[in-house]
Amino acid sequence: MASDESLADENARLRARVAQLEDELAAVKQSTAVTVASAQETLYWFERWGVDFNRLFSRREMEVVRKGVRGARQVYRSGVSIKRRIAR
């Protein structure tokens, strides 16, 4: 059977861990709130300007643009990867 002292130590350790996790959760909530607020502001302006992304991206011409962006992103990531290898 565990002693009262070891139980008290375990309880104190667990309370400290819970407090740490609560602090981490508060930080995540704050970060999420900032991200959502930014997205809402951006969306507000797109809606105000009458930009409908669903209609815009459903057009065939946008498929070419999406493929171009994907290709550019792949080239960029490859360049970053090569740069990191050289730096080692």
C-alpha positions as CSV (number, residue, x, y, z in Angstrom):
1,M,0.0,0.0,0.0
2,A,1.4,3.4,-0.9
3,S,2.2,5.8,1.9
4,D,0.4,9.1,2.4
5,E,3.5,11.0,1.4
6,S,3.9,9.2,-1.9
7,L,0.2,9.8,-2.6
8,A,0.5,13.4,-1.8
9,D,3.6,13.7,-4.1
10,E,1.7,11.9,-6.9
11,N,-1.3,14.2,-6.4
12,A,0.9,17.3,-6.5
13,R,2.7,16.1,-9.7
14,L,-0.6,15.4,-11.4
15,R,-2.1,18.8,-10.3
16,A,1.0,20.5,-11.8
17,R,0.6,18.5,-15.0
18,V,-3.1,19.4,-15.2
19,A,-2.2,23.1,-14.7
20,Q,0.4,22.8,-17.5
21,L,-2.1,21.2,-19.9
22,E,-4.7,23.9,-19.0
23,D,-2.1,26.6,-19.9
24,E,-1.3,24.9,-23.2
25,L,-5.0,24.6,-24.0
26,A,-5.5,28.3,-23.3
27,A,-2.7,29.1,-25.6
28,V,-4.2,26.9,-28.4
29,K,-7.6,28.5,-27.9
30,Q,-6.0,32.0,-28.2
31,S,-4.1,31.1,-31.3
32,T,-7.2,29.5,-32.8
33,A,-9.3,32.6,-32.0
34,V,-6.7,34.8,-33.8
35,T,-6.7,32.6,-36.8
36,V,-10.5,32.4,-37.0
37,A,-10.8,36.2,-36.7
38,S,-8.3,36.7,-39.5
39,A,-10.1,34.3,-41.7
40,Q,-13.4,36.0,-41.0
41,E,-12.0,39.4,-41.8
42,T,-10.6,38.1,-45.1
43,L,-13.9,36.4,-46.0
44,Y,-15.8,39.6,-45.2
45,W,-13.8,41.5,-47.7
46,F,-14.1,38.9,-50.4
47,E,-17.8,38.8,-49.9
48,R,-18.0,42.5,-50.0
49,W,-16.1,42.6,-53.3
50,G,-18.4,39.9,-54.7
51,V,-15.8,37.2,-55.1
52,D,-17.4,33.8,-55.3
53,F,-14.6,31.2,-55.0
54,N,-16.9,28.2,-55.6
55,R,-18.0,29.6,-58.9
56,L,-14.5,30.9,-59.8
57,F,-12.7,27.6,-59.1
58,S,-15.3,25.5,-60.8
59,R,-14.2,27.0,-64.1
60,R,-12.0,25.0,-66.4
61,E,-9.5,27.8,-66.7
62,M,-8.8,27.7,-63.0
63,E,-7.7,24.0,-63.3
64,V,-4.7,25.3,-65.3
65,V,-4.0,27.9,-62.6
66,R,-4.3,25.3,-59.8
67,K,-1.9,23.0,-61.6
68,G,0.5,25.9,-62.1
69,V,0.4,26.8,-58.5
70,R,1.0,23.2,-57.5
71,G,4.0,23.0,-59.8
72,A,5.5,26.2,-58.5
73,R,5.0,25.1,-55.0
74,Q,6.7,21.8,-55.8
75,V,9.7,23.6,-57.4
76,Y,9.9,25.9,-54.4
77,R,9.9,23.0,-51.9
78,S,12.5,21.2,-53.9
79,G,14.7,24.3,-53.9
80,V,14.3,24.6,-50.1
81,S,15.1,20.9,-49.7
82,I,18.3,21.2,-51.8
83,K,19.3,24.4,-49.9
84,R,19.0,22.6,-46.6
85,R,21.0,19.6,-47.8
86,I,23.8,22.0,-49.0
87,A,23.8,23.8,-45.7
88,R,24.5,20.6,-43.8
